[in-house]
Amino acid sequence: MHSTSLKRLIAVFSSLAMMATLTACGDNVSPTDSANGSKHKATGVSGEFHGAGASSQQGAVEAWIATYQGRNRNTKIAYNPSGSGAGVSTFLTGAIAWAGTDAPLNDQQVEQSKAVCKSGTAFDVPVYVSPIAVTFNLKGISGQGRHLNMDASVIARIFDGKITQWDDDAIKAQNPKVDLPATPITVVHRSDKSGTTNNFTSYLKAAAPNDWPHDPQENWPNEVGQAAKGTDGVVSSIGQADGTIGYADVAKAGNSGTVAVKVGPDYVAPAADAAAKTVNASPLRPMPKGSDRVVVDVDYATDAAGDYPIVSSSYAVACPAYKDAKTGQFVRDWLGYVLSNSGQKVAAENTGSAPLGGMLTQEALKSVNAIQER
């Protein structure tokens, strides 16, 4: 199925006509799907299941839901893009089957999950990798596919309120052929607890430690600029005013300009393959023996040619065993599909994300395939 056709279908995926069409589509809804040598088969899990969390995952999750429901017609799935923090908090109440988050679980959340899971503690596995774009609206300069060059120091000083005009010498020096206006810079950041914010501030701290005094965190750490709720809120605020700059999953950047980030001697624009290079070269975080968690320690300070360093390695949070057996069966099958080759292909076609692959997928599948086997 062509990407544009699937996008139209997803917009109306709750309709019967869409469901029938998706059932007939080739590889995206095949009942047998190879995921790095592991066969994924439709199980016919029936019922209603809910997830919530990262708004950056929204486009991918909508695509996954559409295709999954196309071959499991008695399964109804809903996802609330409430933000990473809200999604994990809701999961820890036991109200949803899984959560999406751009920030790995912290120790307190892992401990709290003992009350929700039938046994053991919750685990997180990567399901969605995408560049986080530094996106801006500047009259006569911004636009889809158009970039300004910036290094980490300039980006950090802008978002910490130290660079306040678009024609600042530090920006001009890296964009000598651009006629930058004397327009005030308005920073737009997330108002809600956000994994995207955690990833972005992690980049700033790692790549520009002398210019970014704040620790990585899910809540925006200073009073610079204006706040907006969710990825869509940030993108909407940027689109409404000249001189704005913010950060968002590249799939949501729309018609705004984006920053090409300096990596080594070159500038790299946000792109799926460049994000994948960064994530695939980054190590996994060491975990205690017996843990099912698969967490990438992203090398935000990479200087490798062609890497894009501002990356969202976004996770699904699940239990190793569920108090409700049907929920466990669903989560195992659902995340197996999400991690499968065609699940990752659907996300890439609809959001521009970087498909997972290799050892990262294999490690994630080990955890997912072990659900309810204890």
C-alpha positions in Angstrom: 0.0 0.0 0.0 1.3 3.5 -0.8 2.0 5.7 2.2 -0.4 8.4 1.0 -3.2 5.9 0.7 -2.6 4.5 4.1 -2.6 7.9 5.7 -6.0 8.6 4.2 -7.3 5.3 5.6 -5.9 6.0 9.0 -7.8 9.3 9.2 -11.0 7.2 9.2 -9.8 4.0 10.7 -12.8 3.6 12.8 -15.1 3.1 9.8 -16.1 -0.3 8.5 -15.0 0.6 5.0 -11.5 1.3 6.1 -11.3 -1.9 8.1 -12.3 -4.0 5.1 -9.8 -2.3 2.9 -7.0 -2.8 5.4 -7.8 -6.5 5.7 -7.2 -6.8 2.0 -3.9 -5.0 1.8 -0.8 -7.0 1.2 2.2 -7.1 3.6 1.0 -4.6 6.1 -1.8 -6.9 7.3 -0.3 -10.3 6.5 -1.2 -12.9 9.2 2.4 -14.1 9.3 5.1 -11.5 9.6 8.8 -12.1 10.0 10.5 -10.0 12.6 14.2 -10.8 12.5 13.5 -14.5 12.1 10.6 -14.6 14.6 7.2 -15.3 13.1 4.4 -13.1 14.3 0.9 -14.5 13.9 -2.5 -13.0 14.5 -4.0 -14.5 17.6 -7.6 -13.3 17.4 -7.5 -11.6 20.8 -10.9 -10.1 21.4 -11.9 -7.1 23.6 -11.1 -3.5 24.2 -7.7 -2.4 25.2 -6.3 1.0 26.0 -2.9 2.7 25.9 -1.7 6.2 26.6 1.4 8.3 26.6 3.9 9.9 24.3 2.3 12.2 21.8 5.4 11.8 19.6 4.3 8.2 19.0 0.7 9.2 18.0 1.0 8.9 14.3 2.8 5.6 14.5 0.3 4.2 17.0 -2.6 5.2 14.8 -1.1 3.4 11.9 -0.4 0.3 14.0 -3.9 0.3 15.4 -5.4 0.6 11.9 -3.4 -2.3 10.5 -3.7 -4.5 13.6 -7.4 -4.1 13.9 -7.7 -4.9 10.2 -6.6 -8.5 10.9 -8.0 -8.8 14.4 -11.5 -7.5 13.8 -12.8 -8.3 17.3 -10.0 -6.2 18.9 -10.7 -2.6 19.6 -7.7 -0.4 20.6 -7.6 3.2 21.8 -4.5 5.4 22.5 -4.6 8.7 24.4 -1.5 10.9 23.4 -1.5 12.5 26.8 2.3 12.8 27.1 4.9 10.4 28.4 4.6 11.4 32.0 0.8 11.2 32.1 0.9 7.9 30.2 3.3 6.2 32.6 1.3 7.5 35.6 -1.9 6.1 34.2 -0.2 2.7 33.5 0.9 2.6 37.1 -2.7 2.9 38.3 -3.5 -0.3 36.3 -6.0 1.6 34.1 -4.4 0.8 30.7 -2.7 -2.1 29.1 0.5 -0.4 28.0 2.1 3.1 28.0 4.2 4.9 25.4 7.0 7.1 26.7 10.0 9.0 25.3 11.7 8.8 28.7 12.8 5.4 30.2 11.2 4.4 33.5 13.0 5.7 36.6 13.7 3.5 39.6 10.6 4.8 41.5 8.3 3.9 38.6 9.8 0.5 38.3 9.2 -0.1 42.0 5.6 1.2 41.8 4.9 -1.2 39.0 5.0 -4.2 41.4 1.5 -3.2 42.5 0.2 -3.3 38.9 1.9 -6.4 37.5 0.9 -9.9 38.5 4.6 -10.7 39.1 7.9 -8.9 38.6 8.2 -5.3 37.6 7.3 -3.4 34.4 9.8 -3.2 31.6 10.3 -0.8 28.8 11.4 -1.6 25.2 12.1 0.7 22.3 9.4 0.7 19.6 9.8 4.0 17.8 13.0 5.9 16.8 12.7 9.4 15.3 14.6 12.6 15.1 13.5 15.5 17.3 13.6 18.5 15.1 14.5 22.0 16.3 11.8 23.7 14.3 11.2 27.4 13.7 9.0 30.0 12.0 10.9 32.9 10.5 9.3 34.9 7.7 11.0 34.6 4.4 13.4 31.9 5.7 11.5 29.0 7.2 9.5 26.5 5.2 9.3 22.8 4.7 12.6 21.4 3.7 14.5 24.6 4.6 17.2 24.7 7.3 19.3 27.0 9.3 22.7 25.8 10.6 23.3 25.8 14.4 25.8 24.1 16.7 24.8 22.8 20.2 26.1 26.0 21.9 23.9 28.2 19.9 20.8 26.0 20.4 21.5 25.9 24.1 21.9 29.6 24.4 18.7 30.2 22.5 16.6 27.9 24.7 18.2 29.3 27.8 17.4 32.9 26.8 21.0 34.1 26.2 20.5 34.6 22.4 17.3 36.6 21.8 17.5 38.0 18.3 17.5 36.1 15.0 20.3 38.3 13.6 22.6 37.5 16.6 26.3 37.2 15.5 26.5 33.6 16.7 23.6 32.6 14.3 24.9 34.7 11.5 28.4 33.2 11.7 27.0 29.7 10.9 24.6 31.0 8.2 26.7 33.6 6.2 24.5 33.4 3.1 21.2 34.0 4.9 19.9 37.5 5.4 18.7 37.1 9.0 16.2 39.6 10.3 16.3 41.5 13.6 13.3 39.6 14.8 13.0 38.7 18.5 13.3 35.0 19.2 10.3 33.4 21.0 11.1 30.0 22.5 8.2 27.5 22.6 8.5 24.5 25.0 6.3 21.8 26.4 4.1 22.7 29.4 3.4 19.1 30.3 5.7 16.4 31.6 7.3 15.1 28.4 9.8 12.5 27.3 10.6 14.7 24.2 11.7 17.4 26.6 13.8 14.8 28.5 15.5 13.8 25.2 16.0 17.4 24.1 17.5 18.5 27.4 19.7 15.4 27.5 21.1 16.5 24.1 21.7 20.1 25.3 23.4 18.9 28.5 25.6 16.3 26.7 26.5 18.4 23.7 26.7 21.9 25.2 27.5 21.5 29.0 29.1 24.9 29.3 26.0 26.7 27.9 23.2 24.5 29.3 23.2 24.6 33.2 20.1 22.4 33.7 20.0 18.7 34.2 18.0 16.5 31.7 14.4 16.3 32.8 10.8 15.7 31.6 9.6 19.2 32.8 11.0 22.3 31.1 13.6 23.7 33.4 13.5 27.5 32.9 11.1 30.4 32.5 12.2 31.3 28.9 9.6 31.7 26.2 6.1 30.3 26.3 4.7 26.9 27.1 2.3 24.7 25.0 0.7 21.3 25.8 1.8 18.3 23.8 3.7 18.0 20.6 0.7 19.4 18.6 0.5 22.4 20.9 4.2 23.3 20.4 3.9 22.9 16.6 0.7 25.0 16.5 2.2 27.8 18.6 5.3 27.9 16.3 3.1 28.1 13.2 1.1 31.0 14.6 3.8 33.5 15.2 6.9 34.9 13.4 10.2 34.4 15.2 9.2 31.3 17.1 11.4 28.2 17.7 10.7 25.0 19.5 11.3 21.2 19.4 9.1 18.4 18.2 9.1 15.0 16.6 10.1 15.5 13.0 6.9 13.9 11.8 5.0 16.8 13.3 7.2 19.6 12.0 4.9 20.4 9.1 5.7 23.5 7.1 8.2 25.0 9.6 11.9 25.2 9.0 14.2 22.9 10.9 17.7 23.3 12.2 20.6 21.3 10.7 22.7 20.5 13.7 26.5 20.6 13.7 28.1 17.2 14.2 31.8 17.1 13.9 32.7 19.5 11.0 29.4 19.1 9.2 25.7 20.1 9.7 23.1 17.3 9.7 19.4 17.9 9.1 16.9 15.7 11.0 16.3 12.5 9.0 15.3 9.0 9.9 18.5 7.3 8.6 20.7 9.8 10.5 18.7 9.2 13.7 19.0 5.4 13.2 22.8 5.7 12.9 23.0 7.4 16.3 20.7 5.0 18.1 22.3 1.8 16.5 25.8 3.0 17.6 24.7 3.8 21.1 25.1 1.3 24.0 22.3 -0.4 25.9 22.1 0.6 29.6 23.3 -2.1 31.9 20.4 -3.7 33.8 20.2 -6.0 36.9 20.2 -9.7 36.2 16.7 -10.9 35.3 15.5 -7.5 34.1 13.5 -7.4 30.9 14.2 -3.7 30.3 15.9 -2.7 27.1 17.0 1.0 27.3 19.3 2.8 24.9 21.9 5.2 26.3 21.8 7.6 23.4 25.1 9.2 22.5 23.8 12.8 22.2 27.3 14.1 22.0 28.2 12.0 19.0 30.6 13.5 16.4 30.4 10.7 13.9 29.8 11.7 10.3 26.2 11.6 9.3 24.7 11.1 12.8 21.8 13.2 13.9 22.1 13.6 17.6 18.7 14.9 18.8 16.9 11.6 18.9 13.8 10.2 20.5 14.2 6.5 21.3 10.6 6.0 22.4 9.4 3.1 24.5 6.5 0.9 25.2 5.9 0.0 28.9 4.4 -3.3 29.8 4.2 -5.9 32.5 6.0 -9.3 32.4 2.7 -10.8 33.6 -0.8 -9.3 33.9 -3.5 -9.9 36.5 -5.9 -10.2 33.6 -4.8 -13.0 31.3 -6.5 -11.6 28.2 -4.7 -8.3 28.6 -1.4 -10.1 28.8 -2.2 -12.0 25.7 -3.1 -8.9 23.8 0.0 -6.9 24.9 2.3 -9.7 23.9 0.7 -10.0 20.4 0.3 -6.2 20.0 3.9 -5.4 20.8 5.1 -8.3 18.8 3.3 -6.7 15.8 4.7 -3.3 16.6 8.2 -4.7 16.6 7.8 -6.8 13.5 9.2 -5.8 10.2 5.8 -4.7 8.7 4.9 -2.9 11.9 8.1 -0.9 11.7 7.5 -0.3 8.0 4.0 1.1 8.6 5.4 3.5 11.2 8.2 4.6 8.8 5.9 5.2 5.9 3.5 7.3 7.9 5.7 9.2 10.2 9.2 9.2 8.7 10.5 7.2 11.7 13.6 5.0 11.6 12.7 1.3 11.6 14.3 -0.7 14.4 16.4 -3.6 13.4 19.2 -6.0 14.3 20.1 -6.7 17.9 17.9 -3.9 19.3 14.8 -5.5 17.9 15.9 -9.0 19.0 16.5 -7.9 22.5 13.1 -6.1 22.7 11.3 -9.2 21.3 12.9 -11.4 24.0 11.1 -9.3 26.6 7.8 -9.1 24.7 7.8 -12.8 23.9 8.3 -13.7 27.6 5.1 -12.0 28.7 3.0 -14.5 30.7 5.6 -17.3 30.4 6.5 -17.1 34.0 
